[in-house]
Amino acid sequence: MEQITKEVVLTYQTLYEILRKEKSRPELQKIDGSFFKDVLQYSRDKQHQYDENLTKNDIFSQSERDKLHIQITNIKKILKDLYDFRERKIINMAINKSRTNSQILDTENLLRQEKQLFEHITSILNQNRTGILHKLLELREPDVMPFVLPLEEDTYPDETNLEQQENTGIRKVKFTEDVDQFAGPDLELYGPYAPEEEADLPTEVANVLIAQGKAA
């Protein structure tokens, strides 16, 4: 998809064109990295115009209000359809990634939030493929471990030794409750752990357990 640059004002027409291209082409289309921010501002502006118009009672204002209402409704429909098309493509990308373990899959057109979705889905598919299909092929009992999804970057706890943790990639935690064996985002198995037990874990895994109240 042709990139929407900062100089181009987002309009109903540009939104419709983005949807048209996404719908008509099999591959995920390129959208400017600030698309979500831009479309949110655009939608808020339209809603603000509509709200302001509610205070006016003349015929012209009524006509303008009706047009704004239709626009807002259509904008929401475009955004829903666009999300659905891109979501379906991202799920298919994750399935292909999990099945082929390809390292050359093109993810350049994924927005930041979409990349997180893609990585989460891929990790879950990988875990289930390993725990079910691979074990069946090895004549072993299927056993899918609990899965720990990584937190978003801005939800990690603040720590004074965060820089040291980032450098080593390891964080020591003490468990506050029983934790069954689970698979991390890297598909490595961890645990089981008992209360008061300490362990050195990848920082990403440790932060999730702390956020869930299972460790400190």
Backbone as CSV, one residue per row, in Angstrom:
resi,resn,N_x,N_y,N_z,CA_x,CA_y,CA_z,C_x,C_y,C_z
1,MET,0.833,-1.194,0.000,0.000,0.000,0.000,0.867,1.243,0.000
2,GLU,0.424,2.261,-0.713,1.145,3.518,-0.723,1.052,4.156,0.649
3,GLN,2.180,4.643,1.137,2.232,5.194,2.470,1.531,6.550,2.536
4,ILE,0.728,6.734,3.611,0.102,8.023,3.866,1.116,8.878,4.596
5,THR,1.633,9.882,3.982,2.686,10.696,4.581,2.092,11.741,5.502
6,LYS,2.962,12.366,6.299,2.516,13.369,7.246,1.885,14.572,6.554
7,GLU,2.299,14.832,5.307,1.785,16.009,4.614,0.365,15.811,4.097
8,VAL,-0.055,14.559,3.992,-1.384,14.279,3.468,-2.386,14.278,4.605
9,VAL,-3.438,15.090,4.470,-4.468,15.160,5.495,-5.370,13.930,5.372
10,LEU,-5.611,13.275,6.498,-6.474,12.103,6.490,-7.913,12.538,6.228
11,THR,-8.537,11.921,5.268,-9.919,12.256,4.910,-10.723,10.968,4.769
12,TYR,-12.007,11.136,4.586,-12.872,9.978,4.364,-12.434,9.243,3.101
13,GLN,-12.038,10.000,2.077,-11.617,9.400,0.815,-10.341,8.571,0.983
14,THR,-9.376,9.108,1.758,-8.133,8.345,1.955,-8.396,7.089,2.776
15,LEU,-9.279,7.183,3.751,-9.639,6.006,4.534,-10.276,4.931,3.650
16,TYR,-11.193,5.363,2.809,-11.862,4.422,1.917,-10.863,3.773,0.963
17,GLU,-9.894,4.567,0.487,-8.885,4.034,-0.433,-7.998,3.008,0.273
18,ILE,-7.659,3.264,1.530,-6.867,2.307,2.306,-7.625,0.990,2.428
19,LEU,-8.922,1.087,2.742,-9.740,-0.124,2.851,-9.845,-0.838,1.514
20,ARG,-10.052,-0.091,0.438,-10.200,-0.695,-0.887,-8.972,-1.510,-1.257
21,LYS,-7.790,-0.951,-1.013,-6.550,-1.655,-1.349,-6.362,-2.881,-0.465
22,GLU,-6.683,-2.727,0.832,-6.522,-3.864,1.750,-7.447,-4.998,1.357
23,LYS,-8.633,-4.654,0.907,-9.633,-5.651,0.543,-9.306,-6.335,-0.773
24,SER,-8.698,-5.613,-1.706,-8.505,-6.136,-3.060,-7.174,-6.853,-3.255
25,ARG,-6.250,-6.748,-2.291,-4.930,-7.349,-2.450,-4.682,-8.390,-1.362
26,PRO,-4.062,-9.507,-1.718,-3.899,-10.603,-0.752,-2.876,-10.314,0.344
27,GLU,-1.849,-9.519,0.038,-0.808,-9.263,1.029,-1.176,-8.065,1.906
28,LEU,-0.631,-8.056,3.112,-0.876,-6.946,4.032,-0.312,-5.666,3.445
29,GLN,-1.141,-4.617,3.413,-0.732,-3.369,2.794,-0.001,-2.463,3.786
30,LYS,0.855,-1.600,3.258,1.633,-0.701,4.094,0.796,0.506,4.489
31,ILE,0.814,0.820,5.779,0.129,1.990,6.321,1.143,2.763,7.151
32,ASP,1.017,4.067,7.157,1.930,4.881,7.939,1.912,4.461,9.401
33,GLY,3.069,4.486,10.034,3.183,4.048,11.417,2.311,4.816,12.390
34,SER,1.923,6.019,12.034,1.085,6.834,12.915,-0.400,6.713,12.555
35,PHE,-0.758,5.696,11.785,-2.134,5.587,11.295,-3.153,5.592,12.423
36,PHE,-2.943,4.792,13.450,-3.909,4.722,14.544,-4.065,6.085,15.218
37,LYS,-2.960,6.750,15.431,-3.005,8.069,16.059,-3.737,9.065,15.168
38,ASP,-3.427,9.028,13.873,-4.047,9.967,12.925,-5.541,9.725,12.790
39,VAL,-5.930,8.454,12.689,-7.345,8.156,12.489,-8.137,8.441,13.764
40,LEU,-7.501,8.293,14.905,-8.171,8.627,16.158,-8.440,10.127,16.234
41,GLN,-7.431,10.926,15.849,-7.603,12.372,15.860,-8.683,12.800,14.857
42,TYR,-8.662,12.182,13.699,-9.656,12.487,12.665,-11.069,12.165,13.157
43,SER,-11.228,11.016,13.789,-12.545,10.611,14.290,-13.015,11.536,15.401
44,ARG,-12.095,11.919,16.262,-12.452,12.833,17.354,-12.865,14.198,16.815
45,ASP,-12.179,14.655,15.785,-12.533,15.942,15.180,-13.946,15.899,14.605
46,LYS,-14.276,14.814,13.922,-15.616,14.671,13.355,-16.672,14.638,14.457
47,GLN,-16.382,13.914,15.525,-17.331,13.832,16.626,-17.498,15.190,17.293
48,HIS,-16.407,15.940,17.410,-16.461,17.275,18.005,-17.319,18.211,17.148
49,GLN,-17.149,18.119,15.830,-17.968,18.938,14.931,-19.452,18.601,15.103
50,TYR,-19.736,17.311,15.230,-21.129,16.884,15.393,-21.693,17.391,16.721
51,ASP,-20.924,17.261,17.791,-21.386,17.707,19.108,-21.645,19.209,19.132
52,GLU,-20.758,19.972,18.491,-20.946,21.420,18.437,-22.206,21.776,17.658
53,ASN,-22.463,21.022,16.618,-23.608,21.287,15.758,-24.936,21.027,16.472
54,LEU,-24.897,20.203,17.512,-26.118,19.883,18.254,-26.714,21.112,18.935
55,THR,-25.878,22.126,19.158,-26.367,23.337,19.855,-27.057,24.304,18.903
56,LYS,-27.018,24.004,17.596,-27.623,24.901,16.604,-28.951,24.320,16.113
57,ASN,-29.892,25.205,15.817,-31.237,24.748,15.472,-31.709,25.129,14.068
58,ASP,-30.876,25.828,13.301,-31.325,26.251,11.974,-31.322,25.068,11.002
59,ILE,-31.972,25.264,9.885,-32.113,24.193,8.893,-30.771,23.760,8.326
60,PHE,-29.901,24.740,8.079,-28.589,24.411,7.533,-27.816,23.511,8.497
61,SER,-27.901,23.840,9.772,-27.184,23.051,10.771,-27.729,21.634,10.848
62,GLN,-29.037,21.492,10.716,-29.651,20.167,10.733,-29.136,19.318,9.574
63,SER,-29.041,19.918,8.409,-28.535,19.207,7.242,-27.073,18.810,7.436
64,GLU,-26.282,19.731,7.958,-24.874,19.456,8.210,-24.727,18.372,9.268
65,ARG,-25.571,18.403,10.278,-25.516,17.401,11.340,-25.825,16.009,10.802
66,ASP,-26.805,15.929,9.914,-27.143,14.642,9.313,-25.967,14.084,8.505
67,LYS,-25.289,14.972,7.776,-24.131,14.538,6.987,-23.013,14.034,7.896
68,LEU,-22.778,14.760,8.992,-21.730,14.362,9.933,-22.059,13.014,10.576
69,HIS,-23.327,12.831,10.897,-23.736,11.556,11.502,-23.476,10.387,10.553
70,ILE,-23.809,10.586,9.292,-23.566,9.537,8.293,-22.071,9.288,8.129
71,GLN,-21.285,10.371,8.107,-19.837,10.229,7.974,-19.253,9.449,9.138
72,ILE,-19.646,9.792,10.348,-19.116,9.121,11.538,-19.465,7.637,11.513
73,THR,-20.705,7.335,11.122,-21.126,5.940,11.017,-20.302,5.187,9.979
74,ASN,-20.069,5.827,8.827,-19.299,5.189,7.761,-17.829,5.027,8.137
75,ILE,-17.284,6.015,8.841,-15.891,5.925,9.294,-15.711,4.715,10.204
76,LYS,-16.638,4.525,11.128,-16.555,3.380,12.044,-16.649,2.062,11.287
77,LYS,-17.503,2.029,10.263,-17.633,0.805,9.464,-16.343,0.524,8.685
78,ILE,-15.742,1.569,8.128,-14.487,1.407,7.400,-13.402,0.868,8.324
79,LEU,-13.309,1.447,9.525,-12.282,1.016,10.471,-12.497,-0.436,10.887
80,LYS,-13.752,-0.824,11.119,-14.028,-2.212,11.485,-13.663,-3.158,10.349
81,ASP,-14.069,-2.818,9.129,-13.757,-3.676,7.982,-12.244,-3.756,7.760
82,LEU,-11.563,-2.623,7.898,-10.113,-2.599,7.714,-9.429,-3.476,8.748
83,TYR,-9.884,-3.351,9.990,-9.302,-4.176,11.057,-9.528,-5.659,10.771
84,ASP,-10.737,-6.016,10.352,-11.062,-7.421,10.092,-10.193,-7.998,8.977
85,PHE,-10.002,-7.239,7.903,-9.173,-7.721,6.793,-7.721,-7.900,7.229
86,ARG,-7.193,-6.916,7.947,-5.797,-7.006,8.388,-5.620,-8.102,9.443
87,GLU,-6.594,-8.241,10.325,-6.527,-9.291,11.344,-6.446,-10.669,10.692
88,ARG,-7.288,-10.893,9.690,-7.294,-12.185,9.006,-5.939,-12.454,8.348
89,LYS,-5.353,-11.428,7.744,-4.046,-11.603,7.096,-2.960,-11.869,8.126
90,ILE,-3.026,-11.196,9.271,-2.025,-11.394,10.325,-2.116,-12.811,10.880
91,ILE,-3.335,-13.308,11.077,-3.510,-14.683,11.559,-2.938,-15.671,10.553
92,ASN,-3.187,-15.448,9.268,-2.636,-16.333,8.232,-1.112,-16.276,8.203
93,MET,-0.555,-15.076,8.413,0.899,-14.937,8.485,1.461,-15.739,9.651
94,ALA,0.788,-15.667,10.796,1.243,-16.397,11.976,1.175,-17.909,11.742
95,ILE,0.100,-18.357,11.102,-0.028,-19.787,10.789,1.116,-20.232,9.879
96,ASN,1.409,-19.450,8.841,2.507,-19.797,7.922,3.843,-19.811,8.645
97,LYS,4.037,-18.835,9.533,5.281,-18.759,10.294,5.447,-19.989,11.177
98,SER,4.371,-20.383,11.865,4.425,-21.529,12.759,4.636,-22.832,11.998
99,ARG,3.984,-22.962,10.848,4.083,-24.209,10.094,5.436,-24.382,9.416
100,THR,5.988,-23.293,8.925,7.219,-23.386,8.133,8.470,-22.988,8.913
101,ASN,8.269,-22.297,10.043,9.398,-21.762,10.817,10.314,-20.918,9.938
102,SER,9.714,-20.221,8.994,10.489,-19.415,8.057,11.045,-18.179,8.741
103,GLN,12.305,-17.865,8.451,12.952,-16.677,9.005,12.932,-15.513,8.011
104,ILE,12.300,-15.720,6.860,12.313,-14.678,5.832,10.905,-14.117,5.586
105,LEU,9.984,-14.420,6.503,8.628,-13.897,6.366,8.650,-12.381,6.474
106,ASP,8.022,-11.715,5.524,8.034,-10.251,5.477,6.990,-9.690,6.443
107,THR,7.469,-9.039,7.502,6.571,-8.421,8.487,6.704,-6.899,8.488
108,GLU,7.282,-6.350,7.443,7.554,-4.917,7.394,6.283,-4.078,7.461
109,ASN,5.186,-4.579,6.919,3.958,-3.792,6.855,3.093,-3.892,8.111
110,LEU,3.583,-4.606,9.107,2.857,-4.685,10.370,3.054,-3.405,11.168
111,LEU,1.960,-2.846,11.658,2.072,-1.744,12.604,2.573,-2.291,13.934
112,ARG,3.045,-1.401,14.808,3.648,-1.855,16.070,2.680,-2.731,16.863
113,GLN,1.445,-2.294,16.996,0.464,-3.071,17.744,0.152,-4.387,17.045
114,GLU,0.154,-4.371,15.722,-0.113,-5.589,14.958,1.044,-6.572,15.086
115,LYS,2.255,-6.050,15.199,3.419,-6.937,15.355,3.335,-7.699,16.668
116,GLN,2.869,-7.032,17.722,2.682,-7.713,19.001,1.653,-8.824,18.864
117,LEU,0.550,-8.538,18.178,-0.474,-9.556,17.946,0.110,-10.729,17.169
118,PHE,0.851,-10.435,16.108,1.462,-11.478,15.276,2.391,-12.361,16.105
119,GLU,3.228,-11.749,16.936,4.188,-12.513,17.735,3.485,-13.363,18.782
120,HIS,2.424,-12.814,19.398,1.684,-13.584,20.391,1.009,-14.795,19.758
121,ILE,0.335,-14.584,18.632,-0.354,-15.691,17.965,0.643,-16.749,17.525
122,THR,1.766,-16.315,16.964,2.792,-17.254,16.508,3.321,-18.090,17.665
123,SER,3.568,-17.441,18.804,4.092,-18.158,19.973,3.100,-19.199,20.467
124,ILE,1.822,-18.846,20.507,0.797,-19.795,20.960,0.676,-20.963,19.991
125,LEU,0.703,-20.669,18.698,0.641,-21.742,17.699,1.856,-22.660,17.803
126,ASN,3.030,-22.079,17.996,4.252,-22.879,18.138,4.173,-23.800,19.347
127,GLN,3.691,-23.250,20.458,3.588,-24.041,21.675,2.650,-25.216,21.494
128,ASN,1.485,-24.955,20.886,0.526,-26.037,20.679,1.020,-27.047,19.660
129,ARG,1.720,-26.580,18.637,2.272,-27.497,17.646,3.297,-28.427,18.298
130,THR,4.129,-27.850,19.176,5.135,-28.646,19.870,4.499,-29.595,20.873
131,GLY,3.504,-29.078,21.616,2.908,-29.877,22.679,1.903,-30.908,22.209
132,ILE,1.359,-30.726,21.016,0.348,-31.668,20.529,0.869,-32.476,19.344
133,LEU,1.085,-31.808,18.213,1.457,-32.523,16.997,2.788,-33.255,17.145
134,HIS,3.825,-32.536,17.592,5.146,-33.151,17.687,5.143,-34.343,18.644
135,LYS,4.425,-34.212,19.758,4.397,-35.317,20.718,3.622,-36.510,20.173
136,LEU,2.539,-36.239,19.433,1.808,-37.338,18.813,2.684,-38.083,17.816
137,LEU,3.453,-37.318,17.030,4.337,-37.943,16.041,5.438,-38.760,16.720
138,GLU,5.755,-38.382,17.952,6.765,-39.118,18.723,6.130,-40.194,19.597
139,LEU,4.815,-40.430,19.383,4.055,-41.429,20.149,4.039,-41.107,21.635
140,ARG,3.973,-39.813,21.930,3.927,-39.351,23.319,2.584,-38.681,23.593
141,GLU,2.229,-38.607,24.875,0.964,-37.995,25.278,1.011,-36.488,25.024
142,PRO,-0.011,-35.935,24.340,-0.035,-34.474,24.144,-0.104,-33.753,25.488
143,ASP,0.632,-32.680,25.599,0.679,-31.941,26.864,1.090,-30.511,26.568
144,VAL,0.106,-29.610,26.559,0.383,-28.203,26.290,0.510,-27.466,27.614
145,MET,1.668,-26.863,27.851,1.923,-26.161,29.097,1.221,-24.804,29.110
146,PRO,0.913,-24.296,30.318,0.385,-22.925,30.404,1.332,-21.961,29.725
147,PHE,0.781,-20.973,29.093,1.593,-20.047,28.291,1.597,-18.668,28.920
148,VAL,2.776,-18.067,29.013,2.923,-16.724,29.562,3.180,-15.757,28.428
149,LEU,2.228,-14.851,28.186,2.408,-13.845,27.149,3.268,-12.713,27.676
150,PRO,4.149,-12.154,26.851,4.940,-11.013,27.285,4.077,-9.785,27.489
151,LEU,4.432,-8.973,28.470,3.742,-7.708,28.675,4.180,-6.706,27.635
152,GLU,3.329,-5.689,27.396,3.761,-4.591,26.540,4.853,-3.814,27.255
153,GLU,5.691,-3.193,26.478,6.889,-2.554,27.007,6.579,-1.557,28.111
154,ASP,5.498,-0.774,27.964,5.242,0.288,28.927,4.542,-0.207,30.187
155,THR,4.337,-1.544,30.348,3.700,-2.064,31.544,4.681,-2.763,32.472
156,TYR,5.956,-2.799,32.111,6.927,-3.440,32.963,7.167,-2.619,34.218
157,PRO,7.385,-3.275,35.375,7.630,-2.538,36.611,8.915,-1.736,36.518
158,ASP,8.930,-0.584,37.190,10.134,0.225,37.274,11.003,-0.308,38.398
159,GLU,12.273,-0.517,38.127,13.210,-1.002,39.127,14.484,-0.192,39.030
160,THR,15.151,-0.050,40.172,16.389,0.725,40.183,17.506,0.017,39.434
161,ASN,17.413,-1.317,39.381,18.462,-2.071,38.686,18.002,-2.521,37.308
162,LEU,17.043,-1.760,36.707,16.498,-2.153,35.407,17.586,-2.215,34.349
163,GLU,18.509,-1.257,34.383,19.572,-1.244,33.378,20.417,-2.494,33.461
164,GLN,20.716,-2.945,34.690,21.502,-4.160,34.851,20.737,-5.372,34.348
165,GLN,19.415,-5.393,34.620,18.596,-6.513,34.160,18.586,-6.593,32.642
166,GLU,18.474,-5.420,31.994,18.435,-5.397,30.538,19.752,-5.881,29.954
167,ASN,20.843,-5.565,30.649,22.159,-5.972,30.146,22.344,-7.474,30.245
168,THR,21.875,-8.071,31.371,22.065,-9.507,31.567,20.933,-10.323,30.969
169,GLY,19.743,-9.735,30.903,18.587,-10.466,30.413,18.022,-11.432,31.433
170,ILE,18.540,-11.406,32.682,18.125,-12.332,33.733,17.669,-11.537,34.952
171,ARG,16.619,-12.023,35.616,16.124,-11.371,36.821,15.796,-12.426,37.868
172,LYS,16.255,-12.218,39.085,15.966,-13.151,40.176,14.615,-12.805,40.787
173,VAL,13.789,-13.816,40.993,12.476,-13.605,41.597,12.282,-14.609,42.720
174,LYS,11.362,-14.258,43.651,10.936,-15.192,44.697,9.440,-15.424,44.514
175,PHE,9.058,-16.683,44.437,7.663,-17.012,44.160,6.817,-16.844,45.409
176,THR,5.603,-16.330,45.205,4.683,-16.076,46.305,3.576,-17.124,46.379
177,GLU,3.517,-18.012,45.395,2.511,-19.071,45.368,3.006,-20.205,44.494
178,ASP,2.298,-21.330,44.552,2.655,-22.463,43.696,2.435,-22.084,42.240
179,VAL,3.402,-22.395,41.400,3.311,-22.127,39.964,3.624,-23.414,39.219
180,ASP,2.667,-23.876,38.426,2.886,-25.087,37.634,3.902,-24.820,36.534
181,GLN,4.408,-25.888,35.970,5.331,-25.740,34.849,4.634,-25.020,33.704
182,PHE,5.356,-24.110,33.056,4.776,-23.337,31.966,5.826,-23.114,30.893
183,ALA,5.335,-22.715,29.712,6.223,-22.387,28.594,6.280,-20.875,28.447
184,GLY,7.478,-20.337,28.300,7.643,-18.908,28.081,7.492,-18.557,26.621
185,PRO,7.592,-17.268,26.295,7.495,-16.831,24.897,8.544,-17.460,24.000
186,ASP,9.672,-17.885,24.599,10.720,-18.545,23.823,10.498,-20.043,23.708
187,LEU,9.345,-20.520,24.265,8.942,-21.927,24.265,9.793,-22.790,25.186
188,GLU,10.682,-22.173,25.985,11.413,-22.904,27.008,10.467,-23.213,28.162
189,LEU,10.684,-24.374,28.816,9.852,-24.761,29.945,10.467,-24.268,31.251
190,TYR,9.611,-23.749,32.142,10.060,-23.260,33.436,9.176,-23.876,34.520
191,GLY,9.791,-24.145,35.696,9.033,-24.655,36.818,8.954,-26.164,36.839
192,PRO,8.114,-26.678,37.755,7.229,-25.927,38.664,8.002,-25.259,39.799
193,TYR,7.313,-24.311,40.472,7.931,-23.577,41.561,7.009,-23.580,42.774
194,ALA,7.620,-23.534,43.957,6.876,-23.498,45.215,7.015,-22.122,45.851
195,PRO,6.092,-21.757,46.750,6.210,-20.473,47.446,7.558,-20.347,48.158
196,GLU,8.116,-19.154,48.120,9.410,-18.813,48.723,10.601,-19.326,47.913
197,GLU,10.342,-20.118,46.883,11.442,-20.596,46.049,11.943,-19.451,45.182
198,GLU,13.259,-19.365,44.994,13.860,-18.327,44.173,14.363,-18.939,42.873
199,ALA,14.375,-18.113,41.836,14.846,-18.588,40.533,15.341,-17.418,39.713
200,ASP,16.337,-17.668,38.895,16.829,-16.689,37.926,16.136,-16.971,36.598
201,LEU,15.326,-16.002,36.148,14.524,-16.189,34.947,14.818,-15.087,33.937
202,PRO,14.523,-15.342,32.651,14.610,-14.244,31.678,13.777,-13.057,32.160
203,THR,14.300,-11.863,32.007,13.636,-10.663,32.517,12.198,-10.569,32.037
204,GLU,11.946,-10.900,30.773,10.601,-10.809,30.210,9.637,-11.712,30.960
205,VAL,10.063,-12.952,31.248,9.220,-13.908,31.968,9.031,-13.464,33.411
206,ALA,10.132,-13.012,34.049,10.060,-12.569,35.442,9.086,-11.407,35.608
207,ASN,9.123,-10.448,34.707,8.253,-9.283,34.798,6.781,-9.662,34.685
208,VAL,6.474,-10.635,33.831,5.092,-11.076,33.684,4.616,-11.747,34.982
209,LEU,5.445,-12.604,35.561,5.063,-13.281,36.793,4.868,-12.297,37.939
210,ILE,5.724,-11.288,38.006,5.584,-10.259,39.043,4.300,-9.488,38.834
211,ALA,4.014,-9.118,37.589,2.789,-8.363,37.293,1.548,-9.166,37.623
212,GLN,1.633,-10.499,37.516,0.499,-11.372,37.833,0.387,-11.679,39.323
213,GLY,1.359,-11.174,40.118,1.316,-11.382,41.551,1.794,-12.764,41.976
214,LYS,2.437,-13.503,41.076,2.892,-14.859,41.401,4.321,-14.883,41.923
215,ALA,5.019,-13.767,41.780,6.404,-13.678,42.236,6.718,-12.247,42.597
216,ALA,7.827,-12.074,43.290,8.243,-10.727,43.688,9.747,-10.598,43.509
